[in-house]
Amino acid sequence: MRCEKMSSFIVMDIVKEAEKFEDCIHFEIGQPDLPPSPKVKNALHVSIDNNKFSYTQSHGLVELREKIVQHYAKTYGVTIEKEQIFLTPGTSGAFLIAYALTLKHNSTLGLSDPSYPCYKNFAYLMDINPLFMPIGKDDNFELHVKDLKPHHLDALQISSPANPTGNIYQSDNLKELVEYCEAHQIAFISDELYHGLTYEEEADTALQYGKNVFVINGFSKYYCMPGQRLGWVIVPKEQIRHAEIVAQNLFISAPTLSQYGALEAFDEEYLATIKQEFKARRDFLYAELSTLFDIDAKPDGAFYLWANISKYSNDSFAFAKELLANIHVATTPGVDFGTNGTNHYIRFAYTRNIEHMREGVARLKKYLHQKEIL
């Protein structure tokens, strides 16, 4: 294992430093501040009262997997079997299953640059070679088949909506990518963790365009259950037994109480209010930050803004530390997400309420105005 190649989350240094300031404004962490549905809380209490503390089977609770099956049928019009679904400790467990089933020692995993940093770190952990392909505003921060053709890939991973940019892969492009990968024996892994948090258009699932894809999702973002550490992976039918063996050895089963709580997570009426709230936050922050930074695209989903800081700095980590030290505003340096121009970007998460963000914006405007004068 090439652990020495793994990089730390620079943002965690920001988080640690931010704890020193009681008046800190937080734009750095990608976890919702909203609670899950009250039905989830009630289900957790009931499961505790009923002493639901034992392991579940490695697949996870049958009744929860049946609810996920219903969710895919209703939301996307696709049919999957409950045996294809594995509940995992966060999406981290789901990534490890998908990588273990699709990639061998020294295999090549295609990733976009920028992208979520854990992808490459899991690859290094498993002696897999991450291959980074640059994306930008000219291609809507999406990989296309033309980007894949020059390379030999054993697997491709995308995320839609994406972290850190908030873009959604368009239907035609997603379909072309899935079909190209299936035609060239490239495993297709789709991170769909931010599904549900989409504002003008819905995101397609890769399952709409191919049966041999690996789809990853979880309860931490849209369902507001980050600390419950519960994700899922949907595997092709022929991989079910292999996935079961991997899951048994990696983690035995996902957290039991979390699974019982998640039985009530698909509360459509409540989730509609979650989406409405995050859309309002996005609209507020986008309008305000657009007066300070160049923002390549208004995010279609998730809860992040990818802001170009070139007029102020060419070192995103130094700039993030500067903002934290001088005005107690915490952001995520772009360099956490790759090397493709990321020194010119910082990520803002709109995971706190508008009044909290309003104070942060006011501090930014005052400080950056003074910086421009100097």
Secondary structure as UniProt FT lines:
FT   HELIX           3..5
FT   HELIX           10..18
FT   TURN            19..20
FT   TURN            22..23
FT   STRAND          25..26
FT   HELIX           38..49
FT   TURN            50..51
FT   TURN            58..59
FT   HELIX           62..76
FT   HELIX           82..84
FT   STRAND          85..88
FT   HELIX           90..102
FT   TURN            105..106
FT   STRAND          108..113
FT   HELIX           117..125
FT   TURN            126..127
FT   STRAND          129..134
FT   HELIX           137..139
FT   TURN            140..141
FT   HELIX           145..148
FT   TURN            149..150
FT   STRAND          155..159
FT   TURN            163..165
FT   HELIX           171..183
FT   TURN            184..185
FT   STRAND          187..191
FT   TURN            193..196
FT   HELIX           206..208
FT   STRAND          213..218
FT   TURN            222..223
FT   HELIX           226..228
FT   STRAND          231..234
FT   HELIX           237..239
FT   HELIX           240..250
FT   HELIX           256..262
FT   TURN            263..264
FT   HELIX           268..289
FT   TURN            290..292
FT   STRAND          294..295
FT   TURN            302..303
FT   STRAND          304..308
FT   TURN            310..312
FT   HELIX           316..327
FT   STRAND          329..330
FT   STRAND          332..333
FT   HELIX           334..337
FT   HELIX           342..344
FT   STRAND          345..349
FT   HELIX           354..373
//
